[in-house]
Amino acid sequence: MADLESPVTRRDRRKLELQSRIIEAAEGLFEERGYDQTKVSEICERADIAYGTFFNHFPEKQDVLRALADRSVQTVTERLEELAKQPGSIEELLISLFEGSAEAYDELGPMRRDLIGRIQAISFAEAPEESDRRFHGAFEAFLAEAAARDLVRSDVPIETLADILAGTFSSLSLSAVHFEDFPIRERSAAAARFLARSVAPRQGG
């Protein structure tokens, strides 16, 4: 049985490696030249793959955006998992989350801004149910860990608190991309503190 499974595992690993190379090459070109100006042939050249290999992994260029959207969800998920293990108050944890995200949006160049805007658009327009569940589930898991440490209120369902946190997080990201003068650092810090007060246990309750 092990001998039969090993080749499949190697193929899967090779497939993931190629996909990663394509995604990273495409992302770099999108940031340098813009999405519309980047050709599939240029992505293949930078990724050092044959032209046909691209289409073995991505039916069209837009599918790379979908992969980047999935990566962004994974990044948020991993960050929340890390924070759930860290000591500190709920305010400290939320400030770390929101201000950390704000740093990535603070000085976006025009190409990067356009790329993130496209990723956001495709995420909101056609986010797979699995991806959407992972995004919200990450906030629920984070809050569940916080609840186990008595850091969040118990009179409101975790799912409701997660909806509020995830919605605010997404809204700030959208504003940062679509409004160049949006004060993302200030708004993120203020939102984190407000949310911390909102989800913290009620005093005397």
C-alpha positions as CSV (number, residue, x, y, z in Angstrom):
1,M,0.0,0.0,0.0
2,A,2.8,2.4,0.9
3,D,4.6,1.8,-2.4
4,L,1.4,2.6,-4.3
5,E,0.8,5.9,-2.4
6,S,4.3,7.3,-2.6
7,P,4.3,8.2,-6.3
8,V,0.9,10.0,-5.8
9,T,2.3,12.0,-2.9
10,R,5.3,13.0,-5.0
11,R,3.1,14.1,-7.9
12,D,0.9,16.1,-5.6
13,R,4.0,17.7,-4.1
14,R,5.3,18.5,-7.6
15,K,1.9,19.9,-8.6
16,L,1.8,22.2,-5.5
17,E,5.4,23.4,-6.2
18,L,4.6,24.3,-9.8
19,Q,1.4,26.1,-8.8
20,S,3.3,28.1,-6.2
21,R,5.9,29.1,-8.7
22,I,3.3,30.2,-11.2
23,I,1.4,32.2,-8.5
24,E,4.5,33.9,-7.2
25,A,5.7,34.7,-10.8
26,A,2.3,36.1,-11.7
27,E,1.9,38.1,-8.5
28,G,5.3,39.7,-9.1
29,L,4.4,40.7,-12.7
30,F,1.0,41.9,-11.7
31,E,2.6,44.3,-9.2
32,E,5.3,45.4,-11.7
33,R,3.2,45.8,-14.9
34,G,-0.4,45.5,-13.9
35,Y,-2.8,42.6,-14.3
36,D,-4.1,43.6,-17.7
37,Q,-0.6,44.3,-19.1
38,T,0.7,40.9,-18.0
39,K,0.6,38.1,-20.5
40,V,0.5,34.4,-19.7
41,S,3.6,33.9,-21.8
42,E,5.4,36.3,-19.5
43,I,4.3,34.5,-16.4
44,C,5.5,31.2,-17.9
45,E,8.9,32.8,-18.7
46,R,9.4,34.1,-15.2
47,A,8.2,30.8,-13.6
48,D,10.5,28.9,-16.0
49,I,7.7,26.6,-17.2
50,A,6.4,25.6,-20.6
51,Y,3.4,27.6,-21.9
52,G,1.1,24.6,-21.8
53,T,2.1,23.9,-18.2
54,F,0.3,27.0,-17.1
55,F,-3.0,25.8,-18.4
56,N,-2.6,22.4,-16.7
57,H,-2.9,24.3,-13.4
58,F,-4.9,27.4,-14.3
59,P,-7.6,27.4,-17.0
60,E,-7.2,31.1,-17.4
61,K,-5.2,34.0,-16.0
62,Q,-8.1,35.1,-13.8
63,D,-7.8,31.8,-11.9
64,V,-4.4,33.0,-10.6
65,L,-6.4,35.8,-8.9
66,R,-8.6,33.2,-7.3
67,A,-5.6,31.4,-6.0
68,L,-4.2,34.7,-4.6
69,A,-7.6,35.3,-2.9
70,D,-7.4,31.8,-1.3
71,R,-3.8,32.6,-0.1
72,S,-5.0,35.8,1.5
73,V,-7.6,33.8,3.4
74,Q,-5.0,31.4,4.5
75,T,-2.7,34.2,5.7
76,V,-5.5,35.6,7.9
77,T,-6.3,32.2,9.2
78,E,-2.7,31.5,10.1
79,R,-2.3,34.9,11.8
80,L,-5.4,34.3,13.9
81,E,-4.1,30.8,14.9
82,E,-0.9,32.4,16.0
83,L,-2.6,35.1,18.0
84,A,-4.9,32.6,19.8
85,K,-1.8,31.0,21.3
86,Q,-0.2,34.3,22.5
87,P,-0.7,35.8,26.0
88,G,-2.4,39.1,26.5
89,S,-5.7,40.8,26.8
90,I,-8.3,40.7,24.1
91,E,-7.5,44.3,23.3
92,E,-3.8,43.6,22.9
93,L,-4.6,40.6,20.6
94,L,-7.0,42.6,18.4
95,I,-4.7,45.6,18.2
96,S,-2.0,43.2,17.0
97,L,-4.3,41.7,14.4
98,F,-5.7,44.9,13.0
99,E,-2.6,47.1,13.2
100,G,-0.6,44.2,11.6
101,S,-3.0,44.2,8.7
102,A,-3.0,48.0,8.4
103,E,0.8,47.9,7.9
104,A,0.3,45.9,4.7
105,Y,-2.1,48.5,3.3
106,D,-0.5,51.7,4.6
107,E,1.7,52.4,1.6
108,L,0.3,50.6,-1.4
109,G,1.7,51.4,-4.8
110,P,-0.8,51.8,-7.7
111,M,-0.1,48.4,-9.2
112,R,-0.4,46.6,-5.8
113,R,-3.5,48.6,-5.0
114,D,-5.1,47.5,-8.3
115,L,-4.1,43.9,-7.7
116,I,-5.5,43.7,-4.2
117,G,-8.7,45.4,-5.5
118,R,-9.1,42.7,-8.1
119,I,-8.5,40.0,-5.6
120,Q,-11.1,41.5,-3.3
121,A,-13.6,41.8,-6.1
122,I,-13.3,38.2,-7.1
123,S,-13.4,37.1,-3.5
124,F,-16.6,39.0,-2.7
125,A,-18.2,38.1,-6.1
126,E,-17.6,34.4,-6.2
127,A,-15.9,33.3,-3.0
128,P,-16.3,29.5,-2.7
129,E,-18.3,28.4,0.3
130,E,-15.3,26.6,1.6
131,S,-13.1,29.7,1.5
132,D,-15.8,31.8,3.1
133,R,-16.3,29.2,5.9
134,R,-12.6,29.1,6.5
135,F,-12.4,32.9,6.8
136,H,-15.3,33.2,9.3
137,G,-14.3,29.9,11.0
138,A,-10.8,31.4,11.7
139,F,-12.4,34.2,13.6
140,E,-14.7,31.8,15.5
141,A,-11.8,29.6,16.5
142,F,-9.8,32.6,17.6
143,L,-12.7,33.8,19.8
144,A,-13.4,30.3,21.1
145,E,-9.8,30.2,22.4
146,A,-10.2,33.6,23.9
147,A,-13.4,32.6,25.5
148,A,-11.7,29.6,27.1
149,R,-9.4,32.1,28.8
150,D,-12.3,34.3,29.9
151,L,-11.3,37.1,27.5
152,V,-14.6,37.5,25.8
153,R,-18.2,37.9,26.9
154,S,-20.4,34.8,27.3
155,D,-23.8,36.4,26.8
156,V,-23.4,36.7,23.0
157,P,-22.8,33.7,20.7
158,I,-19.3,33.3,19.5
159,E,-20.7,33.1,15.9
160,T,-22.2,36.6,16.3
161,L,-19.0,38.1,17.7
162,A,-17.0,36.5,14.8
163,D,-19.4,38.0,12.3
164,I,-18.7,41.4,13.8
165,L,-14.9,41.0,13.8
166,A,-14.7,39.5,10.4
167,G,-17.0,42.1,8.9
168,T,-15.0,45.0,10.4
169,F,-11.7,43.4,9.3
170,S,-13.0,43.1,5.7
171,S,-14.5,46.6,5.6
172,L,-11.3,48.2,6.7
173,S,-9.4,46.3,4.0
174,L,-11.9,47.4,1.3
175,S,-11.6,51.0,2.4
176,A,-7.8,50.9,2.4
177,V,-7.8,49.8,-1.2
178,H,-10.5,51.9,-2.6
179,F,-9.7,55.2,-0.9
180,E,-6.1,56.3,-1.2
181,D,-6.3,58.8,1.6
182,F,-8.0,56.4,4.0
183,P,-6.2,56.6,7.4
184,I,-5.9,52.8,7.7
185,R,-3.6,52.8,10.7
186,E,-5.7,55.2,12.8
187,R,-9.0,53.5,11.8
188,S,-7.6,50.0,12.5
189,A,-6.4,51.0,15.9
190,A,-9.7,52.7,16.8
191,A,-11.7,49.7,15.5
192,A,-9.5,47.2,17.5
193,R,-10.1,49.1,20.7
194,F,-13.8,49.5,20.1
195,L,-14.2,45.8,19.3
196,A,-12.2,44.8,22.3
197,R,-14.5,46.8,24.6
198,S,-17.5,45.2,22.7
199,V,-16.5,41.6,23.0
200,A,-14.8,41.7,26.5
201,P,-16.7,40.3,29.5
202,R,-19.3,42.6,31.0
203,Q,-18.0,44.3,34.2
204,G,-20.0,43.1,37.1
205,G,-22.0,40.8,34.8
